[in-house]
Amino acid sequence: MRRLGLILTPGDVVDLELGMPSGSEAGLRRPAVVVTAARVLRGGPNVVQVVPLTRTVRQSGAEVVIDPDEVNRLQARSSAQCQHIRSVATTRIHERTGNIGPVLLGEVRETLALLLDL
């Protein structure tokens, strides 16, 4: 995304607005991890794929736990809710706040592959 000088990369933690949730969906304003492929992001897409984060850590095979550090800049231990992957318009992204790094991104993508039977 090239808006206000922001260029996204895979694994970026972004603050975004997901809107009002329905049922058990993730919603409202929250952090999320960008999982879109680098080659797609280089093209400056208008829509990217994200996995929402929650501070509620559950014992679930569909979630990846992420501890806060200096690079991801999360405020608390969080879970990447892979079961809630979604495509969002880049206009929903308020800012890039950090990056989870290649190891955790790999875990998130592996969990997505299992969920989607890829």
C-alpha positions in Angstrom: 0.0 0.0 0.0 1.4 3.4 -0.9 -0.8 5.7 1.1 0.9 8.4 3.2 4.2 6.7 2.5 3.1 3.4 3.9 4.5 0.3 2.1 3.2 -3.0 3.6 5.2 -6.2 3.9 4.2 -9.7 4.9 4.0 -10.0 8.7 3.3 -6.3 9.3 1.1 -5.6 12.3 -1.4 -2.9 11.3 -4.1 -1.1 13.2 -7.3 -1.3 11.3 -11.0 -0.8 11.4 -13.0 -4.0 10.8 -16.4 -2.5 11.5 -19.3 -4.1 13.5 -18.9 -7.8 14.0 -21.7 -10.3 13.4 -21.9 -13.3 15.7 -18.4 -14.5 16.7 -16.5 -12.5 14.0 -13.6 -10.3 14.9 -14.6 -6.7 14.6 -14.1 -3.1 15.6 -10.7 -1.3 15.6 -7.9 -3.8 16.4 -4.4 -4.9 15.3 -4.1 -7.5 12.5 -1.2 -9.3 10.7 -0.8 -8.8 7.0 -0.5 -12.2 5.3 -0.6 -11.1 1.6 2.3 -12.4 -0.5 5.2 -9.9 -0.9 4.9 -10.0 -4.7 1.3 -8.9 -4.5 2.1 -6.1 -1.9 4.8 -4.8 -4.2 2.1 -3.9 -6.7 0.4 -1.6 -4.1 -3.0 -3.4 -4.0 -6.2 -1.8 -2.8 -7.2 -4.9 -0.9 -4.9 -7.1 1.4 -5.4 -10.3 3.4 -5.1 -10.0 7.2 -5.5 -12.1 10.3 -7.0 -10.2 13.2 -5.3 -10.3 16.6 -7.0 -10.6 20.0 -5.7 -10.3 23.6 -7.8 -13.3 24.5 -5.4 -16.2 24.3 -7.2 -19.5 23.8 -6.0 -23.1 23.5 -7.0 -23.4 19.8 -5.3 -25.0 16.9 -6.7 -22.2 14.8 -4.7 -19.5 16.6 -1.0 -18.6 16.9 0.2 -16.9 20.1 2.4 -13.9 19.7 4.3 -12.4 22.7 5.0 -8.7 22.6 8.6 -7.6 21.7 10.4 -4.5 20.3 9.8 -5.4 16.7 6.1 -6.3 16.7 5.3 -3.6 19.3 2.2 -5.3 20.6 1.0 -4.1 23.9 0.1 -7.5 25.3 0.4 -11.2 24.5 -2.0 -11.8 21.6 -3.4 -14.5 19.4 -3.5 -14.4 15.6 -7.1 -15.6 14.8 -6.4 -17.5 11.7 -10.0 -18.7 11.6 -10.9 -15.1 10.9 -8.7 -14.4 7.9 -10.3 -11.7 5.7 -9.6 -9.4 2.8 -9.8 -5.7 3.7 -9.5 -2.5 1.8 -6.3 -0.7 2.5 -8.3 2.3 3.4 -9.3 0.5 6.6 -5.7 0.5 7.7 -4.8 3.4 10.1 -1.1 2.7 10.5 1.6 0.1 10.5 2.8 -0.5 14.0 5.4 -3.4 13.8 6.1 -6.8 12.2 5.9 -10.3 13.7 8.9 -11.6 11.8 9.4 -14.6 9.4 9.2 -17.4 12.0 5.8 -16.3 13.4 4.5 -15.4 9.9 5.4 -18.9 8.9 3.4 -20.3 11.8 0.4 -18.2 10.8 0.6 -19.2 7.2 1.0 -22.9 8.2 -2.1 -22.6 10.3 -4.0 -21.0 7.5 -2.9 -23.8 5.1 -4.3 -26.3 7.6 -7.6 -24.5 8.0 -8.0 -24.1 4.2 -6.8 -27.6 3.4 -4.1 -26.2 1.1 
